[in-house]
Amino acid sequence: MTGRLFIIAGPAGAGKNRLMGHVLRAGIARQLPTATTRAIRPGEQEGREHLYVSRAEFERMIAAEELLEWQPVHDNLYGIHRPTLEHALAAGESIIADIDIKGAQAARAVFGRRVVIVFVQTPTIADLIDRMRIRGETTASIGLRLLRVGDEIAFAAQADAVITNETADLAADKLVTIVRAVLADANAGAYCDEPIAYRYALHAQALVIHHGCVLTRRRAPEYPVTDCAVGEQPGAAARRALASDLSAIADSLTANADASLYRAPAAIDHRRDADGVEVITYSYIVPLSDAFPAPDGWTWTETGL
């Protein structure tokens, strides 16, 4: 009997773990434990959610090529432990895991069609932001995760099945049905949704602050703002907007900035423009220590803070 690995992939906030939980409770697959250096949490069990190892042991696994793919996440290391996966597949087990797109690609490259990739999407990018906020993620973390959304949603085209998680219970039922269909060699595609062609843009703006006042333009847009180029860090885009609109102060504020590094924004806002495009704006505070006369067309406005 041939085992199957079901990979639940998709962007942060799509609800992957919640949907995977329904499959586990249905008893049709068990969770694949991935290797991690983070500490075990209450309610977790060694060898069930993860293989909890020291950093030294994780590095030994890397050197011994025991990991199909690995990466750092929030100061910890995570990876797919190849011997554990190989043993489960050889035993004919059905296993399931929430794995990012790089891990999914690595597993598919080695194990071929024994790996079934199910991509979970939400109706809008705004849904991802809202769900990440509800589960308590910081603005810094949300901003970083949104930078990966483009690559993640493009991966839907490589998946074996796509589920739109608009209503959690309905999406969970659909995932269980897809897993059952695959295991029965039935037509799992009959239960799939179409990949969504999202229309969205990332913008970055700089808010220049001095002694409780913010520098605002007398016409729209109020603050230096620009769209983020492909691959550009939003912090670098905000500095670029500042240099374009307020060149007199830009040099002193950007001279030592590393454009390749991610900088956490002070806020992330979402809106839809007149064409229905979702616009996500990263806002950066630029504090001035010395007074600066407002240039022509600009004024200092009290923030009330």
N, C-alpha and C positions, 0 to 999 in steps of 0.2 A: 504493500500500500504506500502511495506517495503522499508525503506530508505537504502542507501548504502554509505559507506565511502570508497573512493578510496585513498589509501596511496601510495605516490610516494616515494620509498626508494632507497638508493644507496649511494655510497661514495661521498664525497665532490668533486666537479669538474665534476660530471657526467652530469650536465645540467638539474637537476630535476625541478627547478623553471621555467626555460624557457619553458620546455615541458608542465608543469602544466598550464602555461599562455595560451596555445593554447586551452586547455579544457575549461578554464574559458571564453575565448573569443567566443568559440563555443556555449556557453550558455547551456551546458548539465550538468553542476555541478557548485556549488558555493564553495568558499574557506571556510574551517573550521577554525575559528579563535582560535588560541592557546593562552594560558595565558603567559604573559611575564612581567618582571620588567623593560625592557629597554624602553627608551623614544620613543614616536611616531616619525616617520620620515616624511619628506615632501612627500606628495602624498599618504600617508597611511590614513586609516580611522578607528576609534575605532569600534571594533566589526566586521571588515571585514578581515583584515590580522591577527590581534591579539586582545586579551583583555588586554589592557595596565593597569597594576595594580602596586601598591606600593609593596615594599618588605614585609611590614607588612601584606598586604592583601594576598600576595602569600603564606606567611607562615601560615596564617589562613586557606587558601585553603588546604594546606598540612595536617594541624591538623584535618580539617573537612573531610578528605579523599575525597575531591572534584576533585583531580587530578589522572587520570589513571596512569600517569608516569610523572616524572619531572627530570630535571637535570640542573646544572650550565653550561653556555656557555659564555666565555669571560666576566666574572664578572656579568653576568645577569642570571636570572632564566627563564626557559621555561618549560611549561607543557601542557598536554592535559586536558582541563576542561571537566570533565565528564558530568555535567548537560547540557552544551551547546551541546555536542555530542548526548546525549540521546534525547534531545528535537528535534534535527534535524532528527534523525533516526525515532523517533515516528511520526513525521510529514510527513514521506515518502520522505524526501529530498535526493537528490544526492549531496554529498559533497566530497571535495578533499583536501588533505593536503600533504605537504612535511614533513614527520616525520621520525626520525631515527629508526634504527632497534629495539631498546628497546621499543620505543613507539609503533611501529607496532606490536610487540609481545604482549604487554599489551592490546592493543585494540582488537586484534584477540582473546585473551584469554577471554575477557568479552563479546564481541559482535559476535563472531563466524564468520559465512559466510556472515554476513552483511558487513564485512570488506574485501575489495578486495585489495591485495597488488601487486603493479606493481614495479618491480625492474628495475632500469636504470643502464646500464653498458656502459663503453667505450671500444673501441678495445684494448687499451693498458693502462698500468699504467702511461706511459709517457703522454698520453692524459690528465689524471687527473692533473698531475703536470703542464702541459702547461696551462690548463684552469684556474687553481687556480692562476697562475702567471699573466695571462692576466687580471683577475678581481681584481688584486692588492693585493692579500694576501701576507703577509710577509713570509720570510723563516721559522721563528719560527712557524707560524700557519700551513704552509704546512707540515713541519716536524711532527707536532703533529697529524695532520689529517691522514698522511700516516701510522701512527702506528695503526690506526683503520681499515685500508683497508682490512686486512686479515679477520676479523670478518664480515665486511660489505659484501664482495664479497661471503663469504660462505653462507650468508643469502639468496642469490639468489635462492637456492634450495627450500626455504620455501615459495617463492613468488608464486602468482597465474599466473603472467605473467612476462616476461622478454623482455626488449627492449634494443637493442644496439644503442647507440647514436653516430653514426659515422657522419651522415649528419643530422643537426638539424631539417630541414623541414620534412624529411622523417620520422625521429623518432617521431616528433610531430603528423604527420598524423597517424602513427601507434598507438600512445597512444589514440588519439581521436576515432579511429576505435575500439580499445579494450574497451574503456568505453561505447561506443554505443552498442557494442555487448553484454556486461554484462547486460546493462539495458534492452536490448531486449531479454534476456535469450538465446542468440545465442552462437555459439562456439567461444569465445574470444581467445582460445588457437591457433586457426588457424592463428592468426596474431602475434604470439610470436616468439622471437628468442631463441636460446639455450644459457644457461649460459656459459660464457667463462672460461675455465680452465687456469687462468693466471699462468705464470711461472716467478716468480720474487724473489729477495732476497734483504734484507736490510743489508748494510755494514756500518761500522763506522771507521773513521780514525782520527789520531791526528797529527797536524802539529805544531812542536815545533819551536817557533820563538824567535830570540834574535837580537835586534838592526838591523832590516832590513834583516836578514838572516834566512833561514829555514833549519832545520836539515834534510838532505836527505840521503837515502841509496844509495850505489853505484850500486845496482842491484834492479830489481823490486821485490816487490812493493817499491816505493820511500819512503813512509811514513808508520808508524805503522798502520795497518789496520786489521780488522777482520769482520766476519759476526756476526750479532746480533742474539743471541739465542732467542728462543720463549719466549716472555714476557719480554725480557731484554730491558732496556732503551738504546738508541744508545749512549748517553753520557757515560754510564757505560761500554758499549762495547769498546768505544774509549779508556777509561782509562785502560781497560783490555789489549788492544793491546799495549798500551804504556808500561804497566808493563812487558809484555812479551818480547818486543824488546829493551826497554831502562830502565831496572830495576834500574839502578844507580840513575835515577832522578824520578822514578815513585812514590816512597814513599812520598816525599815531596809535590808532586802535587796531590795526591789522598787521603791523610790521612783523610781529613774532608769531602770527597765527599759522598753524600747520593745517593746510587745506585738506589733507588726507584723513584727519582724525574726526571722529564723530563727537559733536558737542551737544549735550542735552539742551533742548529748548526750555524756555520758561513756561510755555504753553503750546498746546496743539489745538487748532480750531478746524471745524469742518463746515462746509457749506456747498450748495449746488449753484452753479452759475446759470445764466439765462439759457444756455444750451444743454443743461442737464448734466454737465460734467461735475463730478465730485472734486472739490478743491480742498486739499488738506494743507493748512498753513502752519509752519513752524515759526514761533515768535521768539526772538532773542532780545534780552535786555542789554543795552549798552550804557553803563553808568559813566557819567563824566564827573571827574573830581574838581575841575575848574569851570567857571562860568564861560559860556560860549554865546556870543550874540547870534540871534536867529538870522539865518540868511534870507535873502529876498524870497518871498513866497512861503515862508515858514514862520511859525510862532511857537512860543513856549506856552503850553497849556497845563494848568494844574490838574494833577491826577486825583486829588482828594485823599491820597493815602499818606 
